[in-house]
């Protein structure tokens, strides 16, 4: 039996197990299982891999996308540039696990944004500075979209929410939420921005996918914004994960 799964904390919000379980059923893949592995700390990863030698791959979610880097034996060049990993491919050398890290978020983000890239998107605001934010910023650089990072606390290269001006919101076409605000069960949470300044010229993209229509996206929708949910990204990055796990050349 081939085993795969998801590590993170907490995992009550995740659809990944459901997605892969349904995929295995629909595609008549009978020799694979996908489980959730809720880890209180990333330091529990080596013990997990030792205790289950059938594990071949793991997805990585909040809050471990950057913390997991120190456990890697190999890292894909693109993931290395991003500085965050959400896919682990696990090989075995005798009793030792050999861990390779990849980033399928980049692919999922690009697939989600494709329908709006024909617009004149020149400026973006990225809310949050975690592992998912790094993947978003990497892609925006790649497609030549300027971006401004927003953080709760003052950091080099970032503005705070209090420093997000009306002028900047007005000249921005794309706003991406990479924070967990609004994620189940705290579905009323949303980033603290001036929603009254949004209009039909704005595109709002939320990486949160549970619920699909977050409070952040609802605020945009009633003001005529184009809204992109996190579900398409989830599905696209999951399929890319599956490709990585089954590619013998990686």
C-alpha positions in Angstrom: 0.0 0.0 0.0 1.3 3.5 -1.0 0.6 6.1 1.6 0.4 9.9 1.3 -0.9 12.6 3.5 -1.0 16.2 4.9 1.0 17.7 7.8 0.1 20.9 9.5 -1.7 22.3 12.5 -4.6 22.5 12.8 -6.1 20.4 10.0 -9.8 20.7 10.7 -10.2 23.1 7.8 -8.5 20.9 5.2 -10.2 19.4 2.1 -7.0 17.6 0.9 -7.9 14.1 2.4 -11.4 14.3 0.9 -9.9 15.4 -2.5 -7.4 12.6 -2.8 -9.8 9.9 -1.3 -12.4 10.8 -4.0 -9.6 10.9 -6.7 -8.5 7.4 -5.8 -12.1 6.1 -5.9 -12.9 7.8 -9.2 -9.7 6.7 -10.9 -9.9 3.2 -9.5 -6.6 3.6 -7.7 -6.9 0.9 -5.1 -3.3 0.8 -3.7 -3.1 4.3 -2.2 -4.3 6.0 1.0 -4.2 9.7 2.0 -4.4 10.6 5.7 -4.1 13.7 7.8 -1.2 13.9 10.2 -1.7 16.8 12.6 1.6 17.7 14.1 1.9 20.0 17.1 5.5 20.8 16.0 7.5 20.2 12.9 10.0 18.4 15.1 7.6 15.5 15.0 8.2 14.9 11.3 11.2 12.5 11.6 9.2 10.4 14.1 6.3 10.2 11.7 8.5 9.1 8.8 10.2 6.5 10.9 7.0 5.1 12.3 5.4 4.6 8.9 7.9 3.4 6.2 5.1 3.2 3.6 4.8 7.0 3.4 5.8 8.2 0.0 4.7 11.8 0.0 3.3 14.6 2.1 1.6 17.9 1.5 2.6 20.6 3.9 0.3 23.4 5.1 0.2 26.1 7.8 2.4 26.7 9.8 5.2 24.4 8.4 5.9 25.5 4.9 9.1 27.3 5.8 9.9 25.4 9.0 10.1 22.1 7.1 13.1 23.3 5.0 15.6 22.3 7.6 14.5 18.6 7.3 15.1 18.4 3.5 17.8 16.4 1.9 17.1 17.9 -1.5 15.1 20.9 -2.7 13.7 21.7 -6.1 15.4 24.9 -7.5 12.0 26.8 -7.8 11.0 25.9 -4.2 14.5 27.0 -3.1 14.0 30.4 -4.7 10.6 30.8 -3.1 11.9 29.7 0.3 8.8 27.6 1.1 7.8 24.0 0.4 4.4 22.4 0.4 5.2 19.0 -1.2 7.5 16.3 0.2 8.6 13.4 -1.8 9.9 10.6 0.5 12.4 8.1 -0.7 14.1 5.4 1.5 17.7 4.5 1.9 17.7 1.4 4.0 15.8 2.6 7.1 16.5 6.3 6.6 14.0 8.6 4.9 15.3 10.8 2.1 13.2 13.9 1.8 12.9 16.1 -1.3 11.0 19.4 -1.2 8.9 21.0 -3.9 6.4 23.9 -4.2 3.1 23.1 -6.1 1.5 26.3 -4.8 3.1 28.2 -7.5 1.4 26.1 -10.2 -2.0 26.3 -8.3 -1.7 30.1 -8.0 -0.9 30.5 -11.7 -3.8 28.3 -12.8 -6.2 30.3 -10.7 -5.0 33.7 -12.0 -4.9 32.7 -15.6 -8.5 33.9 -16.4 -7.7 37.4 -15.3 -4.1 37.8 -16.6 -5.4 39.2 -19.9 -6.5 42.3 -18.0 -4.0 45.1 -17.4 -2.9 43.9 -13.9 0.2 45.9 -13.1 0.0 46.3 -9.4 -0.9 43.8 -6.6 -1.2 43.9 -2.9 -0.3 40.7 -1.0 -1.8 40.3 2.4 0.4 38.2 4.7 4.1 37.1 4.7 4.1 33.4 5.3 5.0 30.4 3.0 2.0 30.9 0.7 2.8 34.6 0.4 6.3 33.7 -0.8 4.8 31.5 -3.6 2.4 34.3 -4.6 5.3 36.9 -4.7 7.5 34.6 -6.7 4.8 34.1 -9.3 4.0 37.9 -9.5 7.7 38.6 -10.1 7.7 35.9 -12.8 4.7 37.5 -14.7 6.0 41.1 -14.1 3.4 42.3 -11.7 4.6 44.8 -9.1 3.4 44.0 -5.6 3.3 45.5 -2.1 3.5 43.2 1.0 1.2 43.9 3.9 1.9 42.5 7.4 0.3 42.9 10.8 3.7 44.0 12.2 6.3 46.3 10.8 8.9 44.3 8.8 11.5 45.2 6.2 10.0 45.5 2.8 6.4 45.5 4.1 3.7 47.9 5.0 1.4 47.4 7.9 -2.4 47.4 7.5 -2.5 50.9 9.0 0.0 52.0 6.4 -2.1 50.8 3.5 -3.2 54.1 1.9 -6.3 54.9 -0.1 -4.0 55.9 -3.0 -2.3 52.5 -3.1 -5.6 50.7 -3.0 -6.9 52.8 -5.8 -4.0 52.1 -8.2 -3.9 48.4 -7.4 -5.8 45.9 -9.6 -5.1 42.6 -7.7 -5.4 41.9 -3.9 -4.4 38.5 -2.7 -5.1 37.2 0.8 -2.5 34.6 1.9 -3.4 34.8 5.6 -5.7 32.3 7.4 -8.2 35.1 8.2 -11.7 33.9 7.4 -10.8 30.2 7.5 -13.2 27.7 9.2 -14.3 27.8 12.0 -13.6 31.6 12.2 -15.5 32.4 9.0 -16.3 36.0 9.9 -12.6 37.0 10.0 -11.2 39.1 7.2 -8.2 41.3 6.5 -8.5 44.9 7.9 -8.5 46.9 4.7 -10.8 49.7 3.3 -13.4 47.6 1.5 -15.4 50.7 0.8 -12.7 51.8 -1.7 -13.0 48.6 -3.8 -14.9 48.5 -7.1 -15.3 46.6 -10.4 -11.6 47.3 -11.3 -10.3 45.1 -8.5 -9.7 41.4 -8.5 -9.7 39.7 -5.1 -8.1 36.3 -4.7 -8.3 34.4 -1.4 -6.1 31.4 -0.8 -8.5 30.3 1.9 -10.8 27.6 0.5 -12.9 26.6 3.5 -15.4 28.3 3.2 -15.1 28.8 -0.5 -16.7 32.2 -0.4 -14.9 33.9 2.5 -15.9 37.2 4.2 -13.0 38.9 2.3 -14.4 37.8 -1.1 -18.0 38.6 -0.1 -17.0 42.2 0.7 -15.4 42.4 -2.8 -18.3 40.8 -4.6 -21.0 43.2 -3.3 -18.8 46.0 -4.6 -18.5 44.5 -8.1 -15.0 43.0 -7.8 -14.0 39.9 -9.7 -13.4 37.2 -7.0 -11.3 34.1 -7.2 -11.7 31.4 -4.6 -9.0 29.2 -3.2 -10.7 25.9 -4.3 -9.2 26.0 -7.8 -5.8 26.6 -6.4 -6.3 23.7 -4.0 -7.3 21.3 -6.8 -4.5 22.4 -9.2 -1.7 22.2 -6.6 -3.0 18.8 -5.4 -2.8 17.4 -9.0 0.7 18.9 -9.3 1.6 17.1 -6.0 0.3 13.8 -7.5 2.5 14.3 -10.6 5.6 15.0 -8.4 5.0 11.9 -6.3 4.7 9.7 -9.4 7.5 11.2 -11.5 10.5 8.9 -11.3 12.8 11.5 -12.6 12.2 13.8 -9.5 
